[in-house]
Amino acid sequence: MNKVIRRFFVAAGALLALAGSGGSGAQAQVGVERPLSVQAGVFLPIDRFVRAGSDDALLMVEVRYTVQNLITSNSITVLSAGYTRSQDFLMAPITLAQIFRNSPIPGTGAYYGAGIGIYITDLDIPDTSGRTKNLFGGFLMAGMNFSQGRAFAEAKYHIVNQYDTKQVDGLQLSVGARF
């Protein structure tokens, strides 16, 4: 697990440095947030059998694109695709989410939201089929923006249908940059 945590911090530092290098003149327009973001972090599965087939902490990456900016509700609709894999476990969620901002200025302050989607999942451990399955799931999330919205940190809890008799739910902790 130490190797995974070290890689997470290296990736986090690189993303924050990339986000901070955008120059001081690259401020977001009022009512508009940068549409594309990339994030990296760790996924922490809750089920002990999933952890036994993979690890306690798995590296994850996610790409997110804003498909709608709702100024009246101070929220955005985003489409995202993520990926995490280690040994005998793979999960690739494709989700649609609504994110509400705490601040009236896009790219500043805290935000929270929820999403639903399909979780492409493969778990090859005893008492499972070992086949790739498309599971329905969703998540709850909260995050904080930094560097005029160019960088952010986020916590997301995934709630996914069971894979055979195993729970593939877990906590995702990540940092990201917007472009």
C-alpha positions as CSV (number, residue, x, y, z in Angstrom):
1,M,0.0,0.0,0.0
2,N,2.9,2.4,0.6
3,K,3.8,2.3,-3.1
4,V,0.2,3.2,-4.1
5,I,0.1,6.1,-1.6
6,R,3.4,7.4,-2.9
7,R,2.2,7.2,-6.5
8,F,-1.0,9.1,-5.5
9,F,1.0,11.9,-4.0
10,V,3.3,12.1,-7.0
11,A,0.3,12.3,-9.4
12,A,-1.5,14.8,-7.1
13,G,1.5,17.1,-7.1
14,A,1.9,16.8,-10.9
15,L,-1.8,17.7,-11.4
16,L,-1.7,20.6,-9.0
17,A,1.5,21.9,-10.7
18,L,-0.1,21.6,-14.1
19,A,-3.3,23.4,-12.9
20,G,-1.2,26.2,-11.3
21,S,0.8,26.8,-14.4
22,G,-2.1,28.2,-16.4
23,G,-1.0,31.8,-15.9
24,S,-2.7,34.6,-14.0
25,G,-4.7,35.8,-17.0
26,A,-6.5,32.5,-17.4
27,Q,-9.4,33.3,-15.1
28,A,-12.8,31.6,-15.6
29,Q,-15.5,33.7,-17.0
30,V,-18.5,34.5,-14.8
31,G,-21.0,31.7,-15.0
32,V,-18.6,29.3,-16.9
33,E,-16.4,26.6,-15.5
34,R,-13.6,24.9,-17.6
35,P,-15.4,22.0,-19.2
36,L,-12.7,19.2,-19.2
37,S,-11.0,17.8,-16.1
38,V,-8.6,15.0,-15.4
39,Q,-8.1,13.5,-11.9
40,A,-6.1,10.9,-10.2
41,G,-6.2,9.3,-6.8
42,V,-7.0,6.2,-4.8
43,F,-10.0,3.9,-4.7
44,L,-10.5,2.2,-1.3
45,P,-12.8,-0.9,-1.6
46,I,-14.9,-1.7,1.4
47,D,-15.3,-5.4,0.9
48,R,-12.5,-7.5,2.4
49,F,-12.8,-10.1,-0.4
50,V,-12.3,-7.3,-3.0
51,R,-9.3,-6.0,-1.1
52,A,-7.9,-9.6,-0.9
53,G,-8.2,-9.9,-4.7
54,S,-6.6,-6.5,-5.3
55,D,-5.2,-4.2,-2.6
56,D,-6.3,-2.0,0.2
57,A,-5.8,1.1,-2.0
58,L,-5.9,1.1,-5.8
59,L,-4.7,3.8,-8.2
60,M,-7.6,5.4,-10.1
61,V,-7.9,7.9,-12.9
62,E,-11.0,9.8,-14.2
63,V,-11.9,12.1,-17.0
64,R,-14.9,14.4,-16.7
65,Y,-16.6,16.7,-19.2
66,T,-19.3,19.4,-18.4
67,V,-22.2,18.9,-20.7
68,Q,-24.5,21.5,-19.2
69,N,-24.1,24.6,-17.0
70,L,-27.2,25.6,-15.2
71,I,-26.7,29.1,-14.0
72,T,-30.1,29.4,-12.3
73,S,-29.5,26.5,-10.0
74,N,-25.7,27.2,-9.7
75,S,-24.9,23.6,-10.9
76,I,-23.4,21.7,-13.7
77,T,-24.2,18.3,-15.3
78,V,-21.1,16.2,-16.0
79,L,-20.3,13.0,-17.9
80,S,-17.3,11.1,-16.5
81,A,-15.4,7.9,-17.2
82,G,-13.0,6.4,-14.6
83,Y,-10.7,3.4,-14.4
84,T,-9.1,1.4,-11.6
85,R,-7.4,-1.9,-11.7
86,S,-5.2,-4.1,-9.5
87,Q,-4.6,-7.8,-9.8
88,D,-8.0,-9.6,-9.9
89,F,-10.2,-6.5,-9.7
90,L,-11.2,-4.0,-12.4
91,M,-13.8,-1.2,-12.3
92,A,-14.5,1.4,-14.9
93,P,-17.5,3.6,-14.1
94,I,-19.3,5.7,-16.8
95,T,-21.5,8.1,-15.0
96,L,-23.7,11.2,-15.3
97,A,-23.8,13.5,-12.3
98,Q,-25.3,16.8,-11.1
99,I,-22.8,18.9,-9.1
100,F,-24.0,21.9,-7.0
101,R,-21.7,24.7,-6.2
102,N,-21.5,26.3,-2.8
103,S,-20.2,29.6,-4.2
104,P,-22.0,31.8,-6.8
105,I,-18.6,32.2,-8.6
106,P,-17.7,29.1,-10.7
107,G,-14.5,27.4,-9.8
108,T,-14.4,28.7,-6.2
109,G,-15.4,27.2,-2.9
110,A,-16.9,23.8,-2.1
111,Y,-19.2,21.7,-4.2
112,Y,-21.3,18.5,-3.7
113,G,-23.3,16.2,-5.9
114,A,-24.6,12.8,-6.9
115,G,-24.4,10.6,-10.0
116,I,-25.6,7.4,-11.5
117,G,-24.3,5.1,-14.2
118,I,-22.9,1.8,-15.4
119,Y,-19.9,0.3,-13.6
120,I,-18.0,-2.1,-15.9
121,T,-16.6,-4.5,-13.3
122,D,-14.5,-7.7,-13.3
123,L,-13.7,-9.6,-10.1
124,D,-11.8,-12.8,-10.5
125,I,-11.6,-14.3,-6.9
126,P,-13.0,-17.5,-5.4
127,D,-16.9,-17.6,-5.3
128,T,-17.2,-15.3,-8.3
129,S,-17.8,-15.9,-12.0
130,G,-14.7,-13.9,-13.0
131,R,-16.6,-12.4,-16.0
132,T,-16.9,-8.7,-16.9
133,K,-20.3,-7.4,-15.8
134,N,-22.1,-4.1,-16.3
135,L,-23.4,-3.1,-12.9
136,F,-25.8,-0.3,-12.1
137,G,-24.5,2.1,-9.5
138,G,-24.1,5.7,-8.3
139,F,-22.2,7.9,-6.0
140,L,-22.3,10.8,-3.6
141,M,-19.5,13.4,-3.7
142,A,-18.0,16.5,-2.1
143,G,-15.1,18.6,-3.2
144,M,-13.2,21.8,-2.9
145,N,-11.8,24.1,-5.7
146,F,-8.3,25.7,-5.7
147,S,-6.3,28.1,-8.0
148,Q,-9.4,29.9,-9.5
149,G,-11.0,26.6,-10.3
150,R,-8.0,25.1,-12.2
151,A,-7.5,22.5,-9.5
152,F,-9.7,20.6,-7.1
153,A,-9.7,17.9,-4.4
154,E,-12.6,15.5,-4.2
155,A,-14.1,12.6,-2.1
156,K,-16.6,10.3,-3.8
157,Y,-18.4,7.3,-2.3
158,H,-19.5,4.7,-4.9
159,I,-22.5,2.5,-4.2
160,V,-22.7,-0.3,-6.8
161,N,-24.9,-3.4,-7.2
162,Q,-23.3,-6.6,-6.0
163,Y,-20.9,-8.5,-8.2
164,D,-22.2,-12.0,-7.6
165,T,-22.2,-12.0,-3.7
166,K,-19.4,-9.4,-3.3
167,Q,-19.7,-5.6,-2.7
168,V,-17.6,-3.5,-5.0
169,D,-18.5,-0.2,-3.2
170,G,-15.7,2.1,-2.0
171,L,-14.4,5.5,-1.3
172,Q,-12.5,7.4,-4.0
173,L,-10.1,10.2,-2.9
174,S,-8.6,12.3,-5.8
175,V,-7.2,15.6,-7.0
176,G,-7.6,17.0,-10.4
177,A,-7.0,19.8,-12.9
178,R,-9.5,21.5,-15.3
179,F,-8.7,22.5,-18.8
